[in-house]
């Protein structure tokens, strides 16, 4: 039986997120995000201590080192944050042997756990973010605009015309100086996000104000091949990235993105647009909606439902022994207090 996207969630009736205490940590916030998303899908979700458990179908233990199985639940899953000592490694292996599954914060972490000797029921789902958007980079030009196109302004217009609608939303153009109004009209036609700063040359502090604007840019552009621009020094003092023509005193500026022609200029801008879209794709994949979907698929698999989830946990690609050795080398030094706590938690889990 294949479960469609429309009805597969209905096999999960209720979830109890076991929270032995609330320290105001990010994990508690993420668990609340998960509750909201699962509730939105029609799943009854409660968060509380063991004493608050009321026969929910699935228990997700949010604090792995304080895990104690709730026998009445169909599934006991454990959310694991990290292992940073030998005593915690032994402790989590014991938890893994008793729980139905261990949910790591990434596939890489799950592979490491397998290499450390965790045998089965270990999966990795990338930790979700808590919402937001990718900040668009600002590309600024600090110069007057001339009607004879001596600064190669048309290169930028032609490049932006070559982008699709989504790509055009990957950046912001900032125009600093005089006579950019007609250029801005061309940007408007392309639905490009832009801003213009134009101050009277007789206004006191004009140059200093413009330098403050430059400091808010991500990139400073200079496309002309007419001897160079002093504005590049303003960009260097502001510690921003330079995209500048490879000429005159521009040459030899370390870290600058230099171009010799239009094709090289466009290639640099391609990288900026691609960087924004790549980050956006990644962040969209790691949202709470996808996290919840993968968690549901995992629980359906444990319940024996037919899903697309990989049910053979032995197929997790374990990291090689060198990776395990490197991971253990970062463990914290032996702590008597920590080992006492570990022993205490182990005793509590048994009784």
ROTORTOR-732554 format. One record per residue: x negated, y negated, z negated of N, C-alpha, C, O in turn; residue in three letters. Coordinates in pm, whole numbers, plus 50000, padded with zeros to 5 digits. Layout:
XYZXYZXYZXYZALA...
This chain:
499155011950000500005000050000499124987750000498334985649908UNK499264979550102498544966950106499384956050041500584955050067UNK498764948049960499484937349891499314924349970498184920049995UNK500404918250007500294905650080499944894449984500104895649862UNK499474883550040499124871949958500334866449885500194859749783UNK501534869349936502744863649877503214871149753503864865249666UNK502894884249744503464891649632502434898349542502814904149440UNK501164897749575500194905149496500064899649354499784907249262UNK500284886449337500174880849202501224886349108501044886148986UNK502344891449165503444895849079503084908549002503784911848905UNK502044915749041501614927548966500934923648835500844931648743UNK500474911348828499914906148704501014898248635501374887348680UNK501534903648526502664897348458502224887148354502784876248346UNK501224890648276500844881948165499354883448135498774894248149UNK498754872448092497334872148058497174865047923497784854647898UNK496354870947839496024864547711494534861347713493694870247723UNK494214848547702492814844247694492444843547547492854834447475UNK491654853247505491294854147364490164844447333489074845247390UNK490444835147242489504824647207489304825047056490104819346981UNK488244831547009488064833246865487904820146790488224819246671UNK487394809946859487274796546802487124786746917486774790547028UNK487384774146889487274763746992486234753646947486444745946853UNK485104753747015484004744746981483994732447071483064724347066UNK485034731047155485074719747247484054720747358483704710747422UNK483574732947383482554735547484483194735547622484414735847634UNK482364735247725482884735247861483674747947890484614747647971UNK483324759147825484034771747851485494770447812486364775347884UNK485784764047699487184762147660487934753847763489104756447791UNK487254743947819487894735547922488164743648048489224742248110UNK487214752048086487414760448205488534770448185489304773248277UNK488634775848065489704785348037491074778448044492054784648085UNK491134766048004492384758548018492704755848164493874756148204UNK491674753148245491874751648389492424764548449493334764348533UNK491854775848406492314788848456493744791448414494554796348494UNK494074788248291495454789948244496414782048333497444787348374UNK496074769548362496944761248444497144767148583498264767148635UNK496064772248643496164777848777496974790848778497824792848865UNK496724799748682497474812248676498954809648646499834816348700UNK499224800048559500604796348528501304790948652502474793848675UNK500584783048731501144777748856501584788848949502494787049029UNK500924800348938501254811749024502324820748964502614831349018UNK502904816548853503984824148793503554834548692504364842948651UNK502294834248651501794843748551501894837348413501494825848394UNK502414844748318502534839748180501164840348113500594851148099UNK500644828948071499294828348014499344821347878499954810747863UNK498694827547780498544821447648497074821647609496314830347651UNK496684812047528495324811347474495424811247322496214803847265UNK494594819447258494624819547113493664829647054492884835847126UNK493714831346922492894841246854493544854946863494674856246911UNK492844865146818493384878846823494754879746758495624887046804UNK494934872146651496194872746577497374867446659498524870146627UNK497064859746765498124854046849498534863346964499464860247038UNK497844874546978498134883747088499534889747073499904894246965UNK500304889747183501684894747182501924904047300502784901447385UNK501164914647305501364925347404501214920647550501854926147639UNK500384910947573500134906847711499414918147787498714926247727UNK499614918447916499084929048001497564929048007496934939647997UNK496984917348023495534915948041494974906447936495574896147906UNK493824910147882493134901247789491804897247852491024905647896UNK491574884247856490284878947899489594873247776490044863147721UNK488514879547733487784875147615486804864147657485844866847730UNK487034851947610486244840647657484884839647590483984833247644UNK484724845647475483444845247403482884859447396483264867347310UNK481994862347488481554876247506480924882347381481124894247354UNK480174874447305479464880047190480384882047069479974887746968UNK481624877347081482594879246974483704888747019484794889146962UNK483394896347123484374905747179484734916747080483874922347012UNK486034919547074486544931347005487774935947082488724928347100UNK487744948247126488784953247215490164952147152490354954847034UNK491144948147235492554948347196493164960447265493424960147385UNK493384971047189493724984047246495044984147321495214992047414UNK495984975647283497304975947346497294970147487498224972847564UNK496284962447521496234956347654495844966647760495084975947732UNK496374965047881495994973947990494554971648033493854981048072UNK494114959248025492744955748066492134946347963492774936747919UNK490914949147926490104940047846488904935847930487974943647950UNK488934923447979487804918048055487064908047968487644901347883UNK485754907147992484914898347910484214888348001483534892148097UNK484374875547970483674865048041482314863147976482224859847858UNK481244865348053479894864647998479164852248050479114849848170UNK478624844547958477894832447998476434835648029475974833248141UNK475694840947932474274842747954473694852747854474304855747751UNK472524857747887471724865847795470354859247789469694857747892UNK469924855347669468644848547659467734854347551466764848047508UNK468054866547507467184873247407467414888247417468434892747469UNK466464895747367466574910347372467744915247289468444924547330UNK467974909147174469094913447089470424911147160471344919247148UNK470544900047233471774897447307471944907147424473064910747459UNK470834911247483470924921147590471494934247537472394940047598UNK470974938947424471494951247364472964949547326473774958647343UNK473294937747275474664935147233475624935547351476704941447342UNK475234929247462476114928847578476234942447645477264945447705UNK475204950647636475314964247689476364972147611477124979947668UNK476404970147480477414976747398478804971647433479754979447440UNK478924958647456480214952947497480644958647631481814962047650UNK479704959647723479994964847856480484979247851481364983147927UNK479914987247761480325001247749481745002647697482405012747721UNK482224992247625483554993247564484624986047645485774990347648UNK484254974947711485224966947785485534973247920484794981847968UNK486624968847981486974973548114486144966748221485904972548327UNK485704954648196484834947948293484134936148228484614930248131UNK482984932948285482224921048248482254911648368481924915648479UNK482644899348345482734889648452481604879548435481624871348344UNK480624880348524479464871348518479754858448593480744857448667UNK478884848548574479104835348633478614834148777478704823448836UNK478094845048833477704845148974477414859449016477214868148931UNK477384861849146477014875049196475554878049164475194889449135UNK474714867749170473304869449136473144874148992472344883048964UNK473914868148902473824872148761474314886548743473734894048665UNK475364890248815475854903948807474804913848856474634924548798UNK474094910148964473024918849014471924920348911471384931348893UNK471584909548842470564910348737471014919348623470224927048569UNK472284918448586472804926948479472704941648518472404950248434UNK472954944548644472824958348692471374962948682471094974348645UNK470454953948715469034957548709468564959148565467564965848539UNK469274952848471468924954348330469514966948269469234970048153UNK470314974248344470844986848294472334987148269472844997048218UNK473044976248302474504976448293475004985448406474754982648523UNK475684996048372475965006448471477125002848564476955002948686UNK478284999948510479474998048591480284986048542479974980048439UNK481304982848616482314972948575481724959148548482174951948460UNK480724955748625480114942548616480314935448750479844940148854UNK481004924148747481214916648870480744902148850480574897548737UNK480534895348960480134881348953481044872649038481264875449156UNK481564862148978482354852049050481734838549019481604834948902UNK481364831149121480724818249097481574809349008482784807749029UNK480934803548909481634794848814482304783448889481664777048973UNK483574780748862484264770048934483954756248877483594754848760UNK484084746148961483964732448913485294727848855486264735348855UNK485354715548805486564710648739487254699548818487994691548761UNK487004699048947487674689149031486794677249061485814674548992UNK487164670149166486404658549208486254658349359486924665849429UNK485374649849409485144649149553483674646049577482984640749490UNK483204649549697481824647049733481654632249769482324627149858UNK480764625649699480494611449727479914610049868478964616949905UNK480494600949945480004598650081478754589850078478734579650008UNK477714593450151476514585150154476764572050227477484571650327UNK476174561450176476274548350239475034545850326473904546950279UNK475284542550453474214539150545474314524350575475294519750635UNK473304516850534473394502350548472434496550649471354502050674UNK472834485350709471974477450797471864463550737472884456950713UNK470644459150711470424445950652469754437150757468534436650768UNK470594430350835470084422350947471244414651007472404418350987UNK470954404351079471994397851159472254406451283471384413851328UNK473464405351338473804412551461473704402751579474254391751574UNK473004406951684472794398351800473554403751921473674415951938UNK474064394852003474894398752116474134406352223474754413352303UNK472814405352226472034412052331471644426352292470894432852366UNK472134431152180471904444952133470424448052115469984459452134UNK469654437952078468204440052061467894449651947466804455351942UNK468854451651855468624460551741469164474651767469194482951676UNK469594477251891470134490351928471354494251845471544505951813UNK472184484451811473384487351733474314497151803475024504951739UNK474304496751938475194505552015474874520251991475744528852007UNK473634523251955473284537151924474194542651816474674554051823UNK474434534451715475254538951603476704540851646477344550751609UNK477244531451725478624532751775478764545251860479694553051842UNK477834547251954477894559052041477804571951959478504581751988UNK476954571951859476854583951776478164586851705478644598151704UNK478744576551644479994578551569481124583051662482004590551620UNK481114578351786482124582751884482014597651912483004604151944UNK480814603151899480594617451930481104626651819481194638851839UNK481444621051704481884629351591483384631851596484134623951653UNK483804643051536485234645351523485764637851401484994631651328UNK487054638451379487674630551273487134634151134486894625251052UNK486944647051109486424651350979485004646350959484654641550852UNK484194647551063482804643151053482704627951031481804623250961UNK483614620451092483594605951074483864601850930483514590850888UNK484484610650856484744608050714483604612450624483764613150503UNK482454615550684481314620650608480354609850563479354612750496UNK480624597350599479694586650563480414573150558481544571850604UNK479734563250501480234549550493479164540450553477984541750520UNK479574531350639478644521850700478744508550624479824503250603UNK477604503450584477534490750513476774480650598475624482950634UNK477414469450629476824459150715476524446850630477424440950572UNK475254443150625474814432050540474164421450628473084423650682UNK474814410350641474274399850725475354392950808476544394850784UNK474934384850906475844376550985476204383151119475444391151173UNK477374379451169477844382751305478154397551328478014402651439UNK478564404451222478924418551235480424420651259480864432151266UNK481194410151270482644411551276483114419751398483964428551385UNK482554416751516482964424251636482524438851627483244447851672UNK481354441151570480884454851550481844462351457482144474051479UNK482314455451354483234461551259484554465451327485174475451291UNK484984457251424486214460651498486054473951571486984482051577UNK484854476351628484594489151694484644500751594485154511451625UNK484124498451474484204508751369485654511451330486034522951306UNK486464500851325487884502451290488604511351391489414519751354UNK488294509451518488934517451623488614532351606489404540951644UNK487434535251548487024549151528487464554551391487184565951357UNK488164546051315488594549651179487404553451091487474562851012UNK486314545851105485124547751023485254539250897485704527750903UNK484864544650785484844536950660483644527550664482514531750690UNK483894514850637482794505250642483064493850546484174492250494UNK482034485850523482134473850442481194463250500480144466550556UNK481594450650488480774439550538480454430150422481324426450344UNK479184426350414478754416150318478144404650398477124406350466UNK478774393150389478304381650465478304369550372479364364750332UNK477124364650339476994353150250476394341450327475564343250416UNK476834329550291476264317550353474774316750323474334319250211UNK474014313150423472574312050404472204300550310471084299850259UNK473164291450287472894280250197473364283050054473204274649965UNK473954295150031474434298149896473264301849806472454310449842UNK473154295549690472064298949598472104313949560473174319249530UNK470964320249563470874334249523471314344149629471454356049602UNK471544339149752472034347849860471174360349876471694371549879UNK469874358549887468964369749913468944379549795468924391749815UNK468944374349675468914383049558470174391549549470114403249512UNK471314385549581472574393149580472544404349684472994415549658UNK472004401149800471924411249907470994422749866471264434349899UNK469924419649796469034430349749469744439349650469494451449647UNK470644433849568471434442049477472344451449553472534462949514UNK472904446549664473764455049748472954466549807473414477949811UNK471744463449852470874473649910470604484949810470534496649847UNK470454481349683470144491549582471264501649566471054512349509UNK472464498449616473614507649607473714516649730474574525449734UNK472854514549829472874522849949472184536249925471394537749831UNK472494545750011471754558450013470674558050121469594563850105UNK470974551350232470024550250343470054535850397471114529650404UNK468884530850433468784518050503468354520950646467334527550668UNK469124516050744468844518550885468174506350948468504494950918UNK467244509151037466754498751128466474505551260465574513851271UNK467264501851363467234509051490466454501851599466174507651704UNK466094489351576465414481651679463944485251695463314490651603UNK463414482251813461984484051842461374470451879460694468951981UNK461634460651794461234446951824460194441851724460184429951690UNK459344450751677458264446551588458434450651443457474450351366UNK459664454551404459874458951267460724449351187461064438451233UNK461074453451067461944445450982461394444950840461004455150783UNK461374432850784460954431250646461934437850548461594440350433UNK463154440650596464154446850508463714460550458464194465250355UNK462794466950533462364480150488461664479250353461724488650273UNK460994468150326460354466550196461384465050085461194469749973UNK462494458350118463594457550021464114471549991464444474749876UNK464194479850095464644493650075463684501749990464114509749908UNK462394499550010461394506649931461464502449785461424510749695UNK461584489149762461694484349624462964489849557462974492449437UNK464024491749635465284497249581465224512349567466144518549513UNK464134518449617463934532949607465044540849677465544550749624UNK465414536249798466404543449877465724549250000464584545950030UNK466444557850071465894564350190465884554750309466804546750326UNK464844555750390464714547450509464864555750635464234566250649UNK465714551150726465824556850861465434545650956466234536850984UNK464204546051006463664534351076462884538351201462374549451211UNK462814529051294462084531351420460594532851392460024526251305UNK459974541751469458554545051451457704535051529457314537651643UNK457444523651468456744512751536456004504251434456344504051315UNK454994497351483454304486651411454044490451265453534501351239UNK454374481751171454074484551031455054494250966454924497450848UNK456054498851042456894509850994456084522850983456334531250897UNK455114524251073454304536351076453534538050944453074528350885UNK453424550350902452634553350784453364551450652452764553050546UNK454664548150657455444546950532455864560950490456694567250555UNK455294565650383455544579350337456994581050293457554572750222UNK457574591950337458954595150298459994589450391461164593350384UNK459614580050478460574574150571460934584150680460104592050723UNK462194583750725462644591950837462464583550963463264574650992UNK461414586551038461034578651155461574585051284461624597251296UNK461964576751378462434581951507461814573751620461534561851604UNK461604580351733461004573851850462014570551959461744562652049UNK463204576851949464204574252053465594577251997465764581251882UNK466574575252083467974577152044468254591452000468984593651903UNK467684601152071467944615252039467454618551897468134625451822UNK466274613651863465734616251729466564609051622466784614451514UNK467014597051653467874589651561469164597451534469574598951419UNK469794602451640471034610051624470814623051547471684627351471UNK469664629151567469354641651497469274639251346469714647651267UNK468704627851307468624624551164470024622651106470324627550997UNK470884615551180472254613551133473024626551128473864628551041UNK472754635551222473384648851221473114655951089474014662051031UNK471894655151042471524661750917472294655950799472684663250708UNK472524642850800473274636450691474724640850694475294644250590UNK475324640750812476724644950825476874659650786477814663350715UNK475934668050832475984682350801475824684650651476484693450595UNK474954676950587474754678550443476034676050366476354683450273UNK476784665750404478044662650337479054673750358479684678250262UNK479224678250483480224688550512479844701850448480724709250403UNK478544705050443478104717550380478414717450231478894727450177UNK478144706250165478454705250022479964706149999480404712349903UNK480734700050088482184700450073482724714550090483614718750016UNK482204721950188482624735850207482304744150083483114752250039UNK481104741950028480704749449909481594746249790482024755249719UNK481874733349769482664729449654484104733949669484764737249570UNK484624734249793485984739249816486064754249789487084759249741UNK484974761349822484964775749796484904778649647485374789149602UNK484324769549570484154771849427485174764349342484884760449229UNK486364762449396487394755849317488124765949229487924778049243UNK488954761049139489634769849044490644778949114490924789949066UNK491184774349228492134782749302491464795549352492014806449336UNK490294794149413489584805949463489084814649349489074826949359UNK488654808249241488204815949125489344824649073489144836549046UNK490514818849058491664826349009492034837649104492384848649061UNK491964834949234492304845349333491364857249322491814868749325UNK490074854649308489104865649296489294873149165489104885349160UNK489654866049060489884872548931491114881548939491124892648885UNK492154876649005493364884749022493054897249104493504908149070UNK492294895649212491914907149295491164917449210491384929449223UNK490294912749125489534921649038490454929248942490314941348926UNK491384922348881492304928948788493234938648860493544949348808UNK493674934848980494504944149057493744956849090494294967749087UNK492474955249119491634966949147491534975949025491624988149036UNK491344969948907491274977848784492594984848754492614995548693UNK493694978648796495014984648775495324995448878496355002148870UNK494424997148975494625007649075495445003549194495905012049271UNK495644990549211496384985849327495454985449448494234984549435UNK496054986049566495284986049689495004971549728495904964449772UNK493774967349713493404953649746492184953749836491624964349865UNK491764942049879490554940949960489314939749873488204938749925UNK489494940049742488374938549651487504951149655488034962149665UNK486204949549647485284960849647485364968149515484914963049413UNK485954980149515486204987249390485014995349342485015000149228UNK483994997049426482845005049384481794995749325481014989549398UNK481764994949193480864985549129479404989849143478504981749122UNK479175002149177477795006649197477205000649325475995001249348UNK478074994949409477574989049532477024974949511476474969049604UNK477154969649389476524956749359475034958049384474394967149333UNK474484949049462473064949549494472254945049373472094933149349UNK471764954549299470974951349180469674944549219469054947949320UNK469274934849138467984928449161466884938749139467084948249064UNK465734936849202464664946549186464044945349047464334936048973UNK463194954849013462634955548878461794943148846461734938848731UNK461154937448948460364925448924461244913748881460854905748796UNK462454912848941463374902248902463844904248758463964894648682UNK464094916748721464494919548583463384915948486463634910248380UNK462154919248524461014915948439460854900848425460574895748317UNK461024893648536460924879048533462024873048446461794863548372UNK463234878848456464364874048377464084875848227464324866748147UNK463584887648191463294890248049462144881547998462094878447878UNK461244877548085460114869348042460554855647992459794848847924UNK461774851748025462294838747983463104839547854463644829547806UNK463194851647798463924853147672463284844747562462074842547561UNK464114840347471463594832947356462864842447262463084854547264UNK461984836847178461214844847085462124851346980463244846946956UNK461604861746920462314869346818462794860046706462024852046653UNK464074861246671464644853246563465364862546465466294869746502UNK464924862246340465544870746238467004867046221467864875846213UNK467304853946214468674849446196469564853946311470704858346289UNK469054852946433469854857046548470144872046544471254876346575UNK469144879846506469354894246498470344897946388471104907546402UNK470344890546279471334892846174472734890046227473674897546202UNK472854878946302474154875646360474604886346459475774890046463UNK473654891246538473974901546636474444914346568475414920546612UNK473754918346463474144930246388475524928446326476354937546327UNK475764916446271477064913646209478174914746312479214920946285UNK477984908746432479024909446535479254923946580480384927846607UNK478184931746587478324945746626479154953546524479954962046561UNK478954950546397479734957246292481194953346301482084961746290UNK481454940346323482824935446334483554942046451484744944946441UNK482854944346562483484950446679483924964746651484884969546711UNK483234971546559483544985646533484714987446437485364997946436UNK484984977346358486024979046254487114968546267488064968546188UNK
